[in-house]
Amino acid sequence: MKRLAVLALAFLLSGCSVSLPFGGQQQQVRYYVLSAPVSAGTELHTPRIGVMPVSMPGYLSRPQLIVREDDGVNIRVLDFDRWGEELGNGVSRVLCNALSAEGLSAVPLRTGTPVDAKLMLDMRRLDGQLGGSVQLDAVWTVQKKKEVIGSGHVVKSAPCGDELSSMVEAQSSLIQELAKEIAQAMK
């Protein structure tokens, strides 16, 4: 009898954990990834730049997408809209592809590939408002044998629509523009 009561209680509790208020259906989780340009590749003799793991602010270091509210201060964490990869890894991937498209051979440093220089990126902001704009604020430094051979601070914005996919596309475009600025400074 006790065993039956325990099973019934477990069944009720598990049923409570999946039921939604007002008879609604469970919401599906959607996943997003940053888009990168397709590069034609670079010559093997081109000096390789190793992109170090990207430093991200704490509020962006989570699987959920973040939308900034109209007041510019408050953020909203979207529980059912998530990154398909860690955002820092996505930024690194897009940056490597975009740098390669600009003629610089770039690889994520975590791959173990020998490199000639290291790119450090401190992403201070990469968020925005739906129906408004997306903001990118990043500081970058390239070092070769512990000597700084290039650095910069980039602040850019891009308009985005009312859909999350347009926000992610704007974020991708801003990272690609960042890569162009880094490539121009390194040439």
C-alpha positions in Angstrom: 0.0 0.0 0.0 2.8 2.4 0.9 4.6 1.6 -2.4 1.4 2.4 -4.3 1.1 5.7 -2.5 4.7 6.6 -3.2 4.3 5.8 -6.9 1.1 7.8 -7.1 2.8 10.8 -5.4 5.8 10.5 -7.8 3.4 10.4 -10.8 1.5 13.5 -9.5 4.7 15.4 -8.9 6.1 14.6 -12.3 2.9 15.6 -13.9 3.0 19.0 -12.1 6.5 19.7 -13.4 5.4 19.6 -17.0 2.0 21.1 -16.9 1.6 24.7 -18.0 -0.8 27.3 -16.7 -4.0 28.0 -18.6 -3.9 24.7 -20.4 -1.1 25.9 -22.8 1.3 23.6 -24.6 5.0 23.3 -23.8 7.0 25.9 -25.6 9.7 24.6 -28.0 13.3 25.7 -27.5 14.8 27.4 -30.6 18.5 27.5 -31.3 20.5 30.2 -33.1 24.1 30.4 -34.4 26.1 33.3 -35.7 26.7 33.2 -39.4 30.2 33.3 -40.9 31.4 34.2 -44.4 32.7 31.4 -46.5 36.4 32.0 -47.1 38.3 30.8 -50.1 41.1 29.8 -47.9 44.6 31.4 -47.5 48.0 30.2 -48.5 49.7 27.8 -46.2 52.8 30.1 -45.9 50.6 33.0 -44.7 51.4 33.8 -41.0 48.8 32.2 -38.9 46.9 34.2 -36.2 45.6 32.2 -33.3 42.4 33.6 -31.9 42.5 33.2 -28.1 39.2 32.2 -26.3 37.0 35.3 -26.5 36.4 37.2 -23.2 32.7 37.8 -22.8 30.8 39.8 -20.2 29.0 37.6 -17.6 25.5 38.5 -18.7 26.3 37.1 -22.2 28.0 34.0 -20.9 24.9 31.8 -20.8 23.1 29.6 -23.3 20.0 31.9 -23.6 19.8 34.9 -25.9 19.8 38.3 -24.3 17.6 41.2 -25.4 18.2 44.7 -24.1 15.1 46.6 -23.0 14.1 50.0 -24.4 15.6 51.7 -21.4 19.1 50.5 -22.4 19.8 49.3 -18.8 17.5 46.3 -18.2 18.0 43.0 -20.1 15.6 40.1 -20.7 16.9 36.5 -20.7 15.0 34.5 -23.3 14.6 31.0 -21.8 13.3 29.3 -25.0 15.8 31.0 -27.4 19.3 29.7 -27.0 22.7 29.7 -28.7 23.6 26.5 -30.5 27.1 26.9 -29.3 28.8 29.0 -26.5 28.6 32.6 -27.7 32.4 33.1 -27.2 33.1 30.1 -29.4 30.7 31.4 -32.1 32.4 34.8 -32.0 35.7 33.1 -32.4 34.5 31.0 -35.3 33.0 33.9 -37.2 36.1 36.0 -36.5 38.4 33.3 -37.9 36.3 32.9 -41.0 36.0 36.6 -41.6 39.7 37.2 -41.1 40.5 34.4 -43.5 38.1 36.0 -46.0 40.2 39.2 -45.6 43.4 37.3 -46.5 44.7 36.5 -42.9 45.0 32.9 -41.9 43.2 32.7 -38.5 42.5 29.6 -36.4 41.0 29.2 -32.9 44.0 28.9 -30.6 42.4 26.0 -28.8 43.0 23.8 -31.9 46.7 23.4 -31.1 47.7 24.6 -34.5 51.1 26.4 -34.5 50.6 30.2 -34.9 52.8 33.2 -35.5 50.7 35.7 -33.5 47.9 35.7 -31.0 44.7 37.7 -31.2 43.0 38.5 -27.8 39.5 39.8 -27.9 37.6 41.4 -25.0 34.0 41.6 -26.2 32.4 44.2 -23.9 29.0 44.2 -25.5 27.2 42.3 -28.2 23.5 42.7 -27.6 20.6 44.9 -28.8 16.9 45.7 -28.8 14.4 44.0 -31.1 13.2 46.6 -33.6 16.1 48.8 -32.7 19.8 48.2 -33.1 22.5 45.8 -32.0 25.7 47.1 -30.3 29.2 45.7 -30.5 31.9 47.0 -28.2 35.2 45.2 -28.4 38.9 45.7 -27.6 41.4 43.6 -29.5 45.2 43.1 -29.3 47.5 41.1 -31.5 50.8 39.9 -30.0 53.8 38.3 -31.6 56.4 36.9 -29.2 54.9 39.0 -26.4 55.2 42.2 -28.4 52.0 44.1 -29.3 51.9 44.5 -33.1 48.3 45.8 -33.3 45.4 46.8 -31.1 42.2 48.7 -31.3 38.8 49.5 -29.7 35.8 49.1 -32.0 32.3 50.3 -31.2 29.7 49.7 -33.9 25.9 49.3 -34.2 23.6 47.9 -36.8 19.8 48.0 -37.2 17.8 44.9 -36.5 14.2 43.9 -37.1 11.6 42.6 -34.7 12.7 39.0 -35.0 15.5 37.3 -33.1 16.9 35.9 -36.3 17.5 39.5 -37.5 19.2 40.3 -34.3 21.6 37.3 -34.7 22.2 38.3 -38.3 23.1 41.9 -37.2 25.5 40.4 -34.5 27.1 38.3 -37.2 27.6 41.3 -39.5 29.1 43.4 -36.7 31.7 40.6 -35.9 32.5 40.4 -39.6 33.0 44.2 -39.7 35.3 43.9 -36.6 37.4 41.3 -38.5 37.7 43.8 -41.5 39.0 46.5 -39.2 41.5 44.1 -37.6 42.6 42.9 -41.0 43.1 46.5 -42.3 45.1 47.4 -39.2 47.3 44.3 -39.6 48.1 44.8 -43.3 
